[in-house]
Amino acid sequence: MGEFFEHVKEGLSKTPKEISSRYFYDAKGDALYQKIMQLEEYYLPRCEMQIIEGQSGQMAQDISADHCCLQIVELGAGDGTKTKHLLKRFKPHFKSLEYVAMDISDNVLIINEKEIKSKVQQLGYTAVAGNYFETYKCLPAATDGRLVLFLGANIGNYPIPDVIDFFNFVQSKLNVDDYFLVAFDLVKDPKKILAAYDDSQGITKDFNLNLLERMNRELGANFDIRNFDHFPFYDPLTGVASSQIISLKKQIVEFYDSFSVSFDRYEAVHTEISKKFFWSDIEAIARASKMQIAQTYFNDNKGYNFVLFRPRG
C-alpha cells in the first residue's frame, strides 16, 4: 500500500494529474489485460506471435554464434504465454538455458511459471516479483551470455528520452557480447491503432477504470466509477497513442488518512502512452544509447518488429 499510495498522492496532486500504468496490474487488472490480448482490434499479440513462431530459431542461431550457454532475462515478463514458444525454439541451440522472469505482479508470475515449465523442459527458472527498475540491479550472474527481453511493444510506454535512459539502464548489466531484444510497434494506419485502444466491447475502458476501483479497494478511496470515463487518443504526427481517465463532473474523492482530491468537470488523469515508432526513431535511440543494431526481425506486413541490440563496446 505504501508505494502505491505515495505514487497516487503525488500523481493526483500534479497539474495535469497522472498515474503510472504499472498500477493497472492487480489480480483484476491482470484478468482484464488477458481479455484485451484476445480482442480482434488488439493486433499486437498476433504480430508478435508471427515473429516468435517464424523467427525465434533464427534469433537463437544468431546469438548462439557467440554463446553456448545463455541466461534470458525478461523485463515485464507477463504470463509467459508467448515467451514459452520463444524459449522452446531457443533450447536446442544452447548447451544450457536459464530464464529469469521479472514482473511487478506476483499473480502473473504464478501463471508464468506454469506456462513456461509446461512447454520447456530442463530449463533453469527464476521468478522475481517487484519493480524491475529495482530487481534488475540485483540480477544473478550469468555463466556465459545474457539476453534481455523487452517484448509486447512495452518500450512504447516511455517517451523517447526515457527510452534512451532505459536502454542505458539495461546496458548496465550487459557485457559487450550480450544482447537486448526489443519489440517495437511501428507506425501504421491511425484508425487501426486507435481501435486497438478503444475496443468495441469496452474492455480497455474497464481496464483503465479498474485503476480507480483498485484505489477504492486498497487505499480506502470513494471513487464512483459511473462519474468517470476512458478517453483514448492517437496522434499520427508523433506516433503517440495515449489514455486518459476523464472526470464527468466536478467532484471530490476522499482517501484514507485524510487525503482528498478535487476534480473539475472533464478534467483528465493521464494513465498511459503507447508510442508507435518510425524506423528513424529506432536508429536514433541506438545512437543515443551507444548500442548497435545487430539484427531485425519483422512480421509479415512489416508493421511490427523485434530489434536485436548489443553494446558497441
Residue frames relative to the residue before (quaternion, step in Angstrom):
aa qw qx qy qz dx dy dz
M 1.0000 0.0000 0.0000 0.0000 0.00 0.00 0.00
G 0.6293 0.6025 -0.3444 0.3498 3.58 0.92 -0.89
E 0.7076 0.4476 -0.2697 0.4756 3.59 0.72 -1.05
F 0.6486 0.5192 -0.3122 0.4608 3.57 0.94 -0.90
F 0.6771 0.4963 -0.2980 0.4543 3.59 0.85 -0.94
E 0.6561 0.5062 -0.3176 0.4609 3.59 0.93 -0.84
H 0.6395 0.5199 -0.3233 0.4650 3.57 1.02 -0.80
V 0.6601 0.5098 -0.3035 0.4607 3.58 0.95 -0.92
K 0.6503 0.5134 -0.3251 0.4560 3.59 0.89 -0.87
E 0.6757 0.4818 -0.2980 0.4716 3.57 0.92 -0.87
G 0.7111 0.4893 -0.2733 0.4245 3.58 0.80 -1.02
L 0.7188 0.4311 -0.2562 0.4815 3.59 0.97 -0.80
S 0.6143 0.5193 -0.3521 0.4786 3.58 1.29 -0.01
K 0.5608 0.6076 -0.3789 0.4156 3.58 1.30 -0.14
T 0.2151 -0.7196 0.6334 0.1866 3.50 -1.41 0.15
P 0.4649 -0.3367 -0.7761 0.2613 1.63 -0.87 2.34
K 0.6086 -0.5596 0.4206 0.3736 3.55 -1.26 0.41
E 0.0460 0.7949 -0.6038 0.0389 3.57 -1.15 0.63
I 0.0462 -0.7484 0.6602 0.0427 3.52 -1.29 0.59
S 0.5017 -0.6804 0.4453 0.2952 3.57 -0.86 0.92
S 0.5337 -0.6471 0.4552 0.2987 3.55 -1.07 0.82
R 0.5354 0.6336 -0.4278 0.3590 3.63 1.12 -0.31
Y 0.6597 0.5029 -0.3160 0.4605 3.59 1.20 -0.39
F 0.3862 0.6938 -0.4931 0.3553 3.59 1.23 0.34
Y 0.7552 0.4992 -0.1917 0.3792 3.52 1.01 -0.94
D 0.2025 0.6748 -0.6785 0.2080 3.49 -0.08 1.42
A 0.7732 -0.3334 0.2141 0.4951 3.64 -1.20 -0.16
K 0.6835 0.4614 -0.2942 0.4832 3.61 0.89 -0.87
G 0.6419 0.5296 -0.3215 0.4518 3.57 0.98 -0.81
D 0.6157 0.5404 -0.3369 0.4640 3.57 1.04 -0.80
A 0.6774 0.5009 -0.2925 0.4524 3.59 0.90 -0.96
L 0.6577 0.4984 -0.3097 0.4724 3.58 0.99 -0.81
Y 0.6378 0.5227 -0.3361 0.4550 3.57 1.00 -0.74
Q 0.6185 0.5296 -0.3485 0.4643 3.60 1.03 -0.68
K 0.6259 0.5138 -0.3354 0.4814 3.61 1.07 -0.65
I 0.6220 0.5386 -0.3372 0.4576 3.59 1.01 -0.80
M 0.6447 0.5488 -0.3179 0.4266 3.56 0.97 -0.88
Q 0.6958 0.4627 -0.2670 0.4802 3.60 1.19 -0.51
L 0.4947 0.6910 -0.4180 0.3210 3.59 1.23 -0.20
E 0.5502 -0.6099 0.4598 0.3374 3.56 -1.09 0.72
E 0.6805 0.5041 -0.3031 0.4370 3.60 0.93 -0.86
Y 0.6783 0.4802 -0.2935 0.4723 3.58 1.12 -0.66
Y 0.1499 -0.8677 0.4732 0.0277 3.52 0.25 1.39
L 0.5244 0.7058 -0.3996 0.2590 3.60 1.10 -0.59
P 0.6761 0.4905 -0.3374 0.4340 3.68 0.76 -0.85
R 0.6475 0.5179 -0.3305 0.4510 3.61 1.01 -0.75
C 0.6263 0.5241 -0.3297 0.4737 3.58 1.03 -0.77
E 0.6696 0.5082 -0.2976 0.4526 3.56 0.93 -0.91
M 0.6701 0.4978 -0.3068 0.4572 3.58 0.95 -0.84
Q 0.5606 0.5828 -0.3877 0.4424 3.60 1.11 -0.55
I 0.6920 0.4640 -0.2723 0.4813 3.55 0.91 -0.94
I 0.6576 0.5169 -0.3188 0.4458 3.59 0.88 -0.91
E 0.7190 0.4512 -0.2627 0.4589 3.57 0.81 -0.97
G 0.7559 0.4222 -0.2159 0.4515 3.55 1.00 -0.80
Q 0.8367 0.2541 -0.0757 0.4793 3.57 1.04 -0.72
S 0.4084 0.7249 -0.4770 0.2832 3.63 1.22 0.03
G 0.6208 0.5479 -0.3458 0.4414 3.59 1.03 -0.72
Q 0.6596 0.4935 -0.3058 0.4774 3.55 1.02 -0.79
M 0.6055 0.5427 -0.3518 0.4637 3.59 1.05 -0.74
A 0.6658 0.5050 -0.3003 0.4598 3.57 0.87 -0.99
Q 0.6498 0.5165 -0.3138 0.4609 3.55 0.97 -0.86
D 0.6407 0.5260 -0.3232 0.4564 3.59 0.96 -0.83
I 0.7091 0.4522 -0.2577 0.4758 3.60 0.94 -0.89
S 0.6580 0.5357 -0.3158 0.4247 3.60 1.00 -0.80
A 0.4876 0.6396 -0.4429 0.3962 3.60 1.22 -0.12
D 0.7463 0.3708 -0.1949 0.5172 3.59 1.22 -0.56
H 0.8119 0.2073 -0.0635 0.5421 3.60 1.12 -0.58
C 0.2857 -0.7393 0.5791 0.1910 3.57 -1.11 0.72
C 0.7420 0.2293 -0.1551 0.6106 3.57 1.27 -0.40
L 0.0714 -0.8286 0.5552 -0.0062 3.56 -0.96 0.78
Q 0.1901 -0.7200 0.6565 0.1203 3.51 -1.12 0.85
I 0.1333 -0.7856 0.6022 0.0488 3.58 -0.73 1.11
V 0.0939 -0.7919 0.6034 0.0042 3.56 -0.65 1.17
E 0.0915 -0.8080 0.5804 0.0432 3.59 -0.68 1.05
L 0.2413 -0.7641 0.5888 0.1059 3.55 -0.76 1.15
G 0.7926 0.0877 -0.1228 0.5908 3.58 -0.66 1.11
A 0.0416 0.8877 -0.4579 0.0236 3.53 1.01 0.93
G 0.2729 -0.7812 0.5257 0.1972 3.61 1.04 -0.58
D 0.7760 -0.4028 0.2545 0.4132 3.55 -1.27 -0.42
G 0.5273 -0.6899 0.3832 0.3148 3.61 1.24 0.06
T 0.4384 0.7336 -0.4478 0.2627 3.61 1.22 -0.08
K 0.7050 0.3829 -0.2664 0.5342 3.61 1.15 -0.49
T 0.6546 0.5495 -0.3236 0.4060 3.57 0.88 -0.91
K 0.5900 0.5897 -0.3787 0.4009 3.62 1.04 -0.66
H 0.6484 0.5100 -0.3206 0.4655 3.58 1.09 -0.67
L 0.6247 0.5200 -0.3320 0.4787 3.58 1.08 -0.71
L 0.6739 0.5037 -0.2999 0.4498 3.58 0.87 -0.94
K 0.6253 0.5413 -0.3415 0.4466 3.58 1.00 -0.78
R 0.6978 0.4593 -0.2677 0.4801 3.57 0.98 -0.82
F 0.6273 0.5293 -0.3326 0.4645 3.60 1.16 -0.51
K 0.5814 0.6701 -0.3634 0.2843 3.56 0.97 -0.94
P 0.7076 0.4731 -0.3100 0.4236 3.68 0.73 -0.85
H 0.6581 0.5496 -0.3027 0.4162 3.59 1.19 -0.44
F 0.7588 0.3420 -0.1799 0.5244 3.61 1.24 -0.23
K 0.5602 -0.6052 0.4585 0.3311 3.54 -1.13 0.74
S 0.7755 -0.0592 0.0273 0.6280 3.58 1.08 -0.74
L 0.1324 -0.7833 0.6064 0.0347 3.52 -1.14 0.78
E 0.0741 -0.7837 0.6167 0.0003 3.56 -0.88 1.05
Y 0.1353 -0.7931 0.5915 0.0518 3.56 -0.96 0.90
V 0.0866 -0.7739 0.6271 0.0183 3.57 -0.88 1.05
A 0.1431 -0.8050 0.5744 0.0406 3.58 -0.50 1.24
M 0.0397 -0.7987 0.6004 -0.0102 3.58 -0.69 1.12
D 0.1895 0.7701 -0.5860 0.1662 3.57 -0.75 1.07
I 0.5415 -0.6353 0.4465 0.3224 3.56 -1.13 0.64
S 0.7151 0.4659 -0.2400 0.4625 3.59 1.17 -0.59
D 0.3929 -0.7016 0.5511 0.2228 3.58 -0.74 1.09
N 0.6331 0.5664 -0.3321 0.4099 3.56 0.97 -0.92
V 0.7200 0.4528 -0.2652 0.4540 3.55 0.80 -0.99
L 0.6208 0.5458 -0.3508 0.4399 3.62 1.10 -0.55
I 0.5723 0.5622 -0.3802 0.4602 3.60 1.15 -0.51
I 0.6601 0.4825 -0.2901 0.4973 3.56 1.01 -0.88
N 0.6137 0.5756 -0.3374 0.4223 3.58 0.99 -0.90
E 0.6822 0.4957 -0.3025 0.4442 3.57 0.80 -0.99
K 0.6486 0.5110 -0.3199 0.4646 3.60 0.95 -0.83
E 0.6692 0.5109 -0.3024 0.4468 3.58 0.90 -0.93
I 0.6913 0.4841 -0.2891 0.4519 3.58 0.82 -1.01
K 0.7198 0.4559 -0.2663 0.4507 3.58 0.78 -0.99
S 0.6022 0.5501 -0.3636 0.4501 3.60 1.20 -0.37
K 0.7495 0.4118 -0.1987 0.4787 3.58 1.15 -0.60
V 0.7998 0.2401 -0.0922 0.5424 3.58 1.02 -0.80
Q 0.2167 -0.7876 0.5691 0.0940 3.56 -0.69 1.12
Q 0.8355 0.1887 -0.1450 0.4953 3.56 -1.31 0.46
L 0.4229 0.6657 -0.4771 0.3878 3.51 0.85 1.09
G 0.3944 -0.6764 0.5644 0.2616 3.57 -0.93 0.86
Y 0.0267 -0.8298 0.5561 -0.0386 3.59 -0.68 1.06
T 0.0525 0.7666 -0.6381 0.0503 3.55 -1.00 0.96
A 0.1506 -0.7641 0.6211 0.0882 3.60 -0.95 0.90
V 0.0578 -0.7925 0.6071 -0.0043 3.57 -0.88 0.97
A 0.1741 -0.7999 0.5700 0.0711 3.58 -0.47 1.22
G 0.5521 0.5976 -0.4571 0.3594 3.55 -1.07 0.79
N 0.6666 -0.4570 0.3965 0.4354 3.52 -1.35 0.00
Y 0.3794 -0.7700 0.4549 0.2370 3.60 -0.43 1.14
F 0.5282 0.5979 -0.4323 0.4202 3.60 1.17 -0.16
E 0.6884 0.3978 -0.2694 0.5434 3.56 1.28 -0.32
T 0.7110 0.4837 -0.2833 0.4246 3.60 0.75 -1.02
Y 0.6037 0.5764 -0.3582 0.4183 3.59 1.07 -0.66
K 0.5971 0.5844 -0.3600 0.4153 3.58 1.11 -0.63
C 0.7415 0.3720 -0.1966 0.5227 3.59 1.18 -0.60
L 0.2073 0.8242 -0.5021 0.1600 3.56 1.19 0.55
P 0.4646 -0.6764 0.4844 0.3033 3.61 -0.89 0.87
A 0.5890 -0.6074 0.4024 0.3496 3.57 -1.05 0.76
A 0.3665 -0.7044 0.5659 0.2221 3.56 -1.17 0.67
T 0.4789 -0.6786 0.4738 0.2927 3.59 -1.02 0.79
D 0.7921 0.0844 -0.0469 0.6028 3.59 1.13 -0.56
G 0.8375 -0.1040 0.0971 0.5276 3.57 -0.34 -1.20
R 0.2237 -0.7580 0.5985 0.1310 3.53 -1.32 0.37
L 0.0721 -0.7495 0.6572 0.0346 3.52 -1.11 0.86
V 0.1633 -0.7654 0.6161 0.0890 3.57 -0.77 1.05
L 0.2000 -0.7808 0.5855 0.0870 3.57 -0.89 1.02
F 0.0597 0.7450 -0.6642 0.0139 3.53 -1.13 0.76
L 0.0240 0.8584 -0.5033 0.0966 3.52 0.19 1.38
G 0.6636 0.5430 -0.3534 0.3740 3.57 -1.27 -0.33
A 0.4619 -0.6769 0.4359 0.3722 3.61 1.28 0.17
N 0.2862 0.7946 -0.4909 0.2139 3.58 1.19 0.53
I 0.5055 0.6415 -0.4263 0.3888 3.58 1.21 -0.32
G 0.6093 0.5806 -0.3396 0.4199 3.58 1.20 -0.52
N 0.5549 0.6159 -0.3923 0.3987 3.60 1.25 -0.15
Y 0.7003 0.4331 -0.2550 0.5069 3.58 1.30 -0.14
P 0.4776 -0.6080 0.5371 0.3373 3.59 -1.11 0.61
I 0.6929 -0.5201 0.3035 0.3966 3.58 -1.15 0.65
P 0.6554 0.4913 -0.3543 0.4511 3.69 0.80 -0.76
D 0.6618 0.4896 -0.3033 0.4800 3.59 1.07 -0.72
V 0.5744 0.5667 -0.3747 0.4566 3.59 1.16 -0.57
I 0.6568 0.5046 -0.3091 0.4675 3.57 0.93 -0.89
D 0.6355 0.5085 -0.3256 0.4812 3.60 0.98 -0.81
F 0.6465 0.5233 -0.3150 0.4571 3.57 1.00 -0.85
F 0.6333 0.5181 -0.3288 0.4716 3.61 0.95 -0.80
N 0.6549 0.4984 -0.3136 0.4737 3.59 0.96 -0.81
F 0.6196 0.5431 -0.3253 0.4641 3.57 1.08 -0.77
V 0.6715 0.4816 -0.2956 0.4793 3.60 0.86 -0.92
Q 0.6589 0.5380 -0.3061 0.4274 3.54 0.96 -0.90
S 0.5499 0.6356 -0.3889 0.3774 3.60 1.19 -0.47
K 0.7409 0.3418 -0.2049 0.5406 3.60 1.23 -0.42
L 0.5902 0.5564 -0.3730 0.4505 3.60 1.21 0.42
N 0.3302 -0.6803 0.6152 0.2230 3.54 -1.18 0.69
V 0.7029 -0.4940 0.3017 0.4133 3.57 -1.23 0.31
D 0.7316 0.3848 -0.2440 0.5071 3.62 1.15 -0.44
D 0.4934 0.6287 -0.4430 0.4062 3.60 1.23 0.39
Y 0.3295 -0.7625 0.5370 0.1473 3.56 -1.32 0.27
F 0.1634 -0.7402 0.6458 0.0911 3.51 -1.36 0.50
L 0.1033 -0.8114 0.5751 0.0133 3.59 -0.53 1.23
V 0.0338 -0.8233 0.5633 -0.0605 3.57 -0.56 1.22
A 0.2887 -0.7411 0.5835 0.1641 3.57 -1.02 0.88
F 0.0875 -0.7924 0.6037 0.0081 3.56 -0.87 1.04
D 0.2539 -0.7009 0.6426 0.1767 3.54 -1.05 0.85
L 0.2636 -0.8011 0.5237 0.1202 3.55 -0.63 1.14
V 0.6456 -0.5159 0.3840 0.4119 3.59 -1.23 0.44
K 0.0606 0.7781 -0.6186 0.0901 3.56 -1.10 0.79
D 0.7924 -0.2516 0.2067 0.5158 3.59 -1.25 -0.31
P 0.4505 -0.7214 0.4509 0.2707 3.63 -0.55 1.10
K 0.6328 0.5346 -0.3425 0.4433 3.61 1.03 -0.68
K 0.6289 0.5271 -0.3287 0.4676 3.58 1.05 -0.72
I 0.6538 0.5099 -0.3092 0.4658 3.57 0.99 -0.85
L 0.6777 0.4960 -0.3102 0.4454 3.60 0.81 -0.96
A 0.6380 0.5419 -0.3298 0.4365 3.59 0.99 -0.82
A 0.6067 0.5733 -0.3510 0.4244 3.59 1.12 -0.62
Y 0.7591 0.3327 -0.1838 0.5284 3.60 1.17 -0.54
D 0.7200 0.3150 -0.2173 0.5789 3.59 1.32 0.23
D 0.0200 0.8701 -0.4918 0.0279 3.55 0.83 1.05
S 0.6211 -0.6011 0.3809 0.3283 3.54 -1.19 0.70
Q 0.6788 0.4885 -0.2959 0.4617 3.63 1.15 -0.50
G 0.4564 -0.7175 0.4276 0.3067 3.60 1.25 -0.17
I 0.3689 0.7447 -0.4905 0.2622 3.60 1.19 0.34
T 0.6294 0.5213 -0.3409 0.4646 3.59 1.04 -0.71
K 0.5982 0.5391 -0.3484 0.4798 3.58 1.11 -0.65
D 0.6670 0.4960 -0.3048 0.4649 3.59 0.87 -0.93
F 0.6183 0.5581 -0.3285 0.4455 3.57 1.06 -0.81
N 0.6851 0.4683 -0.2808 0.4822 3.58 0.94 -0.88
L 0.7063 0.4638 -0.2783 0.4567 3.59 0.86 -0.91
N 0.5212 0.6166 -0.4202 0.4143 3.59 1.22 -0.28
L 0.5348 0.6124 -0.4055 0.4178 3.58 1.20 -0.42
L 0.6549 0.4857 -0.3060 0.4915 3.58 1.05 -0.77
E 0.6418 0.5209 -0.3197 0.4632 3.56 1.02 -0.83
R 0.6182 0.5366 -0.3426 0.4610 3.57 1.06 -0.73
M 0.6472 0.5043 -0.3252 0.4702 3.59 0.99 -0.78
N 0.6048 0.5329 -0.3512 0.4764 3.59 1.11 -0.61
R 0.7039 0.4876 -0.2669 0.4421 3.56 0.83 -1.02
E 0.8176 0.3236 -0.1263 0.4591 3.55 0.77 -1.09
L 0.7899 0.3157 -0.1520 0.5033 3.59 1.08 -0.65
G 0.5202 -0.6799 0.4005 0.3268 3.57 1.22 0.29
A 0.3576 0.7396 -0.4970 0.2795 3.59 1.16 0.53
N 0.2897 -0.7568 0.5576 0.1799 3.58 -1.26 0.33
F 0.0990 0.7994 -0.5771 0.1348 3.58 0.84 1.00
D 0.2011 -0.7072 0.6630 0.1412 3.56 -1.08 0.84
I 0.3663 -0.7852 0.4536 0.2086 3.57 -0.20 1.32
R 0.5843 0.5959 -0.3696 0.4086 3.60 1.14 -0.57
N 0.6839 0.4888 -0.2774 0.4653 3.60 1.20 -0.45
F 0.6988 0.3999 -0.2659 0.5302 3.58 1.26 0.28
D 0.1232 -0.7780 0.6126 0.0654 3.55 -1.23 0.55
H 0.4215 -0.6763 0.5457 0.2590 3.55 -1.32 0.34
F 0.0494 -0.8029 0.5940 -0.0014 3.58 -0.89 0.96
P 0.0953 -0.7921 0.6012 0.0452 3.62 -0.48 1.17
F 0.0605 -0.7937 0.6052 -0.0027 3.59 -1.16 0.63
Y 0.0708 -0.7841 0.6139 0.0571 3.59 -1.09 0.68
D 0.1738 -0.7763 0.6024 0.0655 3.54 -0.93 1.02
P 0.2780 -0.8011 0.5019 0.1705 3.64 -0.28 1.16
L 0.5559 0.6042 -0.3993 0.4081 3.61 1.20 -0.28
T 0.7813 0.2984 -0.1465 0.5283 3.57 1.01 -0.81
G 0.4151 -0.7059 0.4711 0.3278 3.57 1.23 -0.45
V 0.5521 0.6277 -0.3849 0.3913 3.60 1.21 0.30
A 0.1457 -0.7274 0.6663 0.0752 3.52 -0.92 1.08
S 0.0382 -0.8135 0.5803 -0.0030 3.59 -0.92 0.83
S 0.2292 -0.7532 0.6028 0.1295 3.54 -1.28 0.50
Q 0.0472 -0.7817 0.6219 -0.0032 3.51 -1.06 0.89
I 0.2659 -0.6930 0.6368 0.2085 3.54 -1.27 0.48
I 0.1983 -0.8174 0.5378 0.0576 3.57 -0.69 1.15
S 0.3407 -0.7040 0.5867 0.2097 3.55 -0.97 0.91
L 0.3034 -0.7968 0.5002 0.1514 3.61 -0.64 1.12
K 0.7804 0.1581 -0.1110 0.5946 3.59 1.27 -0.06
K 0.5589 -0.5418 0.4864 0.3968 3.53 -1.31 0.21
Q 0.1779 0.8046 -0.5335 0.1904 3.58 -0.64 1.10
I 0.2753 -0.7148 0.6142 0.1899 3.53 -1.36 0.30
V 0.1439 -0.7730 0.6148 0.0618 3.55 -0.92 0.98
E 0.2058 -0.7982 0.5600 0.0838 3.54 -0.83 1.05
F 0.2066 -0.7474 0.6234 0.1003 3.52 -1.20 0.76
Y 0.6254 -0.4798 0.4154 0.4541 3.52 -1.30 0.02
D 0.7700 0.3535 -0.2634 0.4612 3.58 -1.29 0.23
S 0.6000 -0.6376 0.3341 0.3489 3.59 1.12 0.81
F 0.4540 0.6475 -0.4784 0.3818 3.60 1.12 0.59
S 0.0367 0.7938 -0.6058 0.0394 3.58 -0.96 0.88
V 0.2006 -0.7705 0.5986 0.0880 3.55 -1.25 0.57
S 0.2595 -0.7529 0.5876 0.1431 3.56 -0.97 0.93
F 0.1224 -0.7718 0.6213 0.0573 3.55 -1.06 0.85
D 0.3295 -0.6963 0.5983 0.2205 3.56 -1.03 0.81
R 0.6117 -0.5273 0.4225 0.4116 3.56 -1.23 0.36
Y 0.8427 0.0870 -0.1473 0.5105 3.57 -0.89 1.13
E 0.3659 0.6979 -0.5240 0.3232 3.58 1.13 0.52
A 0.3133 -0.7735 0.5328 0.1404 3.55 -1.03 0.90
V 0.1802 -0.7063 0.6704 0.1387 3.51 -1.33 0.59
H 0.2901 -0.7684 0.5447 0.1692 3.58 -0.54 1.14
T 0.1282 -0.8276 0.5450 0.0403 3.58 -0.84 1.00
E 0.8442 -0.0221 0.0825 0.5292 3.60 0.89 -0.74
I 0.1093 -0.7219 0.6692 0.1380 3.52 -1.29 0.50
S 0.0681 -0.7582 0.6453 0.0646 3.53 -1.26 0.49
K 0.1742 -0.8286 0.5283 0.0631 3.54 0.00 1.34
K 0.2090 -0.7278 0.6410 0.1253 3.53 -1.14 0.81
F 0.3229 -0.8309 0.4396 0.1101 3.53 -0.64 1.17
F 0.3295 -0.6379 0.6579 0.2274 3.47 -1.30 0.67
W 0.5957 -0.5717 0.4020 0.3958 3.59 -1.11 0.56
S 0.6042 0.5631 -0.3554 0.4376 3.59 1.09 -0.66
D 0.5784 0.5670 -0.3702 0.4548 3.63 1.16 -0.57
I 0.6826 0.5011 -0.2868 0.4480 3.56 0.87 -1.01
E 0.6475 0.5073 -0.3156 0.4731 3.58 0.98 -0.83
A 0.6535 0.5124 -0.3141 0.4601 3.59 1.00 -0.81
I 0.6251 0.5313 -0.3335 0.4644 3.60 1.04 -0.77
A 0.6473 0.5204 -0.3166 0.4582 3.58 0.94 -0.88
R 0.6626 0.5009 -0.3102 0.4623 3.59 0.90 -0.88
A 0.7072 0.4849 -0.2759 0.4343 3.55 0.79 -1.03
S 0.7366 0.3976 -0.2264 0.4981 3.60 1.07 -0.67
K 0.4216 -0.7365 0.4384 0.2961 3.58 1.33 0.16
M 0.4860 0.5947 -0.4779 0.4262 3.53 0.91 1.04
Q 0.3186 -0.7411 0.5569 0.1980 3.56 -1.16 0.54
I 0.4331 -0.6607 0.5464 0.2782 3.54 -1.18 0.62
A 0.2209 -0.8119 0.5322 0.0938 3.55 -0.41 1.27
Q 0.7905 -0.1203 0.1202 0.5884 3.59 1.01 -0.80
T 0.1718 -0.7635 0.6111 0.1191 3.57 -1.25 0.45
Y 0.1182 -0.7785 0.6157 0.0285 3.55 -1.16 0.75
F 0.1291 -0.8327 0.5379 0.0230 3.59 -0.42 1.25
N 0.4649 -0.6108 0.5442 0.3384 3.54 -1.28 0.38
D 0.7750 -0.4121 0.2205 0.4253 3.57 -1.32 0.19
N 0.7864 0.3235 -0.1877 0.4917 3.61 0.86 -0.86
K 0.4971 -0.7055 0.3892 0.3221 3.58 1.31 0.35
G 0.5056 0.6682 -0.4193 0.3494 3.59 1.16 0.47
Y 0.7498 0.2350 -0.1209 0.6066 3.56 1.33 -0.13
N 0.0837 0.8258 -0.5561 0.0424 3.59 -0.92 0.74
F 0.3449 -0.6496 0.6328 0.2423 3.47 -1.44 0.35
V 0.1068 -0.7770 0.6180 0.0537 3.55 -0.93 0.92
L 0.2357 -0.7652 0.5896 0.1063 3.55 -0.83 1.09
F 0.0908 -0.8034 0.5884 -0.0023 3.55 -0.54 1.26
R 0.0002 0.7612 -0.6446 -0.0707 3.52 -1.33 0.27
P 0.6088 -0.5565 0.4004 0.3993 3.60 -1.13 0.54
R 0.5278 -0.6527 0.4438 0.3138 3.56 -1.06 0.72
G 0.3739 -0.7437 0.4873 0.2641 3.59 1.11 -0.54
